[in-house]
Amino acid sequence: MDTFTLFVALRPEQPLDDDAVDAIGALVRPGDDDLRIWREAGRGLLRVSTECPAENLEAALELGHALGAEAQTACPGSLLEVSALGDEDSLVWRSVP
């Protein structure tokens, strides 16, 4: 089984400060040592990434959607993009083409 990097971009309903991002990090996969959560203040986005094993790129993208759903539960907003990156290829889903 290969390891893939997952990226999620979410536009929160409310602007986030550092404390809010820390609180979200405590709720989304608290046992995941690879999980990273940060905000792009200038763009108003919340970004989430982690590493995960999956059978293929398509399966990894589905895991990325699950990560996005977890992030939306902790931080209501619009899921904009989910990406799965492997060693040789990537697959991206965007809410708007």
ZISULTA-V373615 format. One record per residue. N is the residue number from 1. SS is DSSP state (hx for helix, st for strand, lp for the rest). PHI is phi as a letter, one per 30 degrees, with the letter a starting at -180 (NA if undefined). Layout:
BEGIN
N | SS | PHI
N | SS | PHI
END
This chain:
BEGIN
1 | lp | NA
2 | st | d
3 | st | c
4 | st | b
5 | st | c
6 | st | c
7 | st | b
8 | st | b
9 | st | c
10 | st | b
11 | st | c
12 | st | d
13 | lp | d
14 | lp | b
15 | lp | e
16 | lp | c
17 | lp | c
18 | hx | d
19 | hx | d
20 | hx | d
21 | hx | d
22 | hx | d
23 | hx | d
24 | hx | d
25 | hx | d
26 | hx | d
27 | hx | c
28 | lp | c
29 | lp | h
30 | lp | e
31 | lp | c
32 | lp | d
33 | lp | d
34 | lp | d
35 | lp | d
36 | st | b
37 | st | b
38 | st | b
39 | st | c
40 | st | c
41 | lp | e
42 | lp | d
43 | lp | c
44 | lp | i
45 | st | c
46 | st | c
47 | st | c
48 | st | b
49 | st | b
50 | st | a
51 | st | c
52 | st | a
53 | st | d
54 | st | a
55 | lp | d
56 | lp | a
57 | hx | d
58 | hx | d
59 | hx | d
60 | hx | d
61 | hx | d
62 | hx | d
63 | hx | d
64 | hx | d
65 | hx | d
66 | hx | d
67 | hx | d
68 | hx | d
69 | hx | d
70 | hx | d
71 | hx | d
72 | hx | d
73 | hx | d
74 | hx | d
75 | lp | b
76 | lp | e
77 | st | l
78 | st | c
79 | st | d
80 | st | c
81 | st | a
82 | st | b
83 | st | b
84 | st | b
85 | st | b
86 | lp | c
87 | lp | d
88 | lp | b
89 | lp | a
90 | st | b
91 | st | b
92 | st | b
93 | st | c
94 | st | b
95 | lp | d
96 | lp | b
97 | lp | d
END
